[in-house]
Amino acid sequence: SHQWELASWFLSEMRFERLYPNAISYSALILACGKAEQWQQALAIFGEVLSGDFRITQSIFNAATNACGNSLCATEALWLLEERWRQRVSY
C-alpha cells in the first residue's frame, strides 16, 4: 500500500504551507506506515514528534506501538512502552 507515501507527502505539504500537523495528522501517518509494514518510517516519525515541541498523545503512542507490533518488532515496541511511561501518557 502506498498510502503512507501519500500521507507523508501531505504532511510535507502542510509544513510547506506553514500549517502545523496535530496529533491526528501524526497518528494517521504513523498508522499508514504501520499498515504498509514500514515500521522504521513509523518510528522515524515518532522520533520527530518526540524531538519537537509537541505534546505526545495516547493515539500517537498507540499508532507507533501497533506499527511495531504488526511487524513483530518486540524491541522497538518495548522501547515505545518505556517512552510512554517516561512521558507519563496514560493508556
Salt bridges, closest charged atoms under 4 A:
GLU5 OE1 - HIS2 ND1 2.70
GLU48 OE2 - ARG15 NH2 2.10
GLU83 OE1 - ARG86 NH2 2.48
